[in-house]
Each structure stands twice: as structure tokens, then as C-alpha cells.
């Protein structure tokens, strides 16, 4: 049974469809509702045959625009593998700032409000 106290939009997997071919390119989501600091985490993945075409950079930009209209959202956070340059390049192109790291991950943040 669904929890009616939670906003399902923060737990929805969004699929990117290439209009020209009607094929799924990738998907992305927010990982739950905003935390106490108004931060939401974003996750995403592009299917291999569609990588390096800018689809995910554009889709993340769209998610940022949506998040910026949500009154509870103050920032978007993300983590990427240090070795996954294409993934963190998407964040850099969308103005995320690297705020820390672990042995294997870079941590990113984009201030909304």
C-alpha cells in the first residue's frame, strides 16, 4: 500500500524517450523527498548506445528546472564514481559544485534557492 503522506514525484523513475525513434535513452530520478536541509539527491543513467549525445545533460537540466519550482527544495546533491568522467561531466555542465569526496566517489551539490 502506498504511503499517502509522501510525494510520489520524488520517488518516480523518469524515462527519457528519443522522439525520432521512440526508443528509451535512459532514466533518472530523485532519491526521495527533500531532507531537513531541503536537499534532494538525483540519480541517472544513459543506456550505452545513446551515451555522448547530450541527452542526459539536457534531462538533468530539466529536472533542475522542475526542482527549482518546488518550495521545499533548496539544493540538489549527487555522487559519482571518481572514474566515471562522463557522469560527473553531466553535473559540471549543469553547474553542480564538487563539495567533497570519499575513496571512490565525488560528492556534488547545486544550490537552488
N, C-alpha and C positions, 0 to 999 in steps of 0.2 A: 504494500500500500504506500502510495506517495505521501511524503510529508508536506502538507499544505502550508506549513509555516515557512518553507524555503522557496526562494525564487528560482524556478526551474531554468531560467535563462542562463544562470551562472553554472549550470551543470549540463548544458546541452552541447552535444558534439555537432559542430557546423561543418558541412561538406562543401568543398569548392568544386563547382561543375564548370568545365570548359564549354561555353555555349556552342562554339563552332562544331564540336564533335559530340557533345552531350556526354562527355566522359568525366569521371571523378578524377580530380587532380591531386587532392589532398584533403586534410581536415584539420580543424583547430577548435580549441575550447578554452573556457575559463575553468579553473580547477576549484570550483566552489564559490560561495558568496564572499564579499569583502570581509577581511579580518577587522579587528578593532581599530587598526590604523587606516582603514579604508583601502587596503591593498588587495588586489586580486591577481592571481597567478594565471599566466597564459601558457598553453602548450600547443604545439602544432607539428605537422609532418606533411611533407610533399612526397607523393609516390614517385619512385625513381625515374620513370620515363618522362616526367614533367619537371624535373629539377632544372635549375639555372635558367628559368624563363621569367622570373619575377612574379609568379603567381602568388607565392606565399608572402612576399614583401607587400604586395597590394592587399591581400586578405588581412594580414596583421594590421595594416593601416586602417582598414575598415572596422576592425574590432576596436581599435583605439578610438575611433570617432564615436562608435556606439558607447563605449565605456565612459567617454568624456561627458556624455549626456545623462549619466546615471548619478544621482545626487550622493549616493553613498561611496562612490569610487573616487579615491584621491590619487592612486598610483597603480601601475601595472608592474608586476615583477615576473621574472623568468630565470631559469637556469639552463645553461647549455654545457655540453661536454667541451672541454678545452680544445680537443682535437677536431671539433665539428665547426670549422670556419664558416661553411655556408649557413648554418643555423644562427650563429651569432652575428653574421653579416646582415641577416634579415632584421635583427634587433637594432643594430647600428644604423641601418638605413631608415629606421623608424624612430631614431633619436633616443633610444634607450642608453643609459649610462651604466658602465660596469661599476658595481658597488662592492665587490668582494670576490673571493674565490676559495675553493677548497682544493684538495689534491687533484681532483679530476674535473671540477666544474667552475665555470664563471657564473656569477650572480649579477643580474641586471635589474634596473628599475627605470621606469618612466613616470615622472610626476605629471599628474593630470590637472590637479587643482592646487 
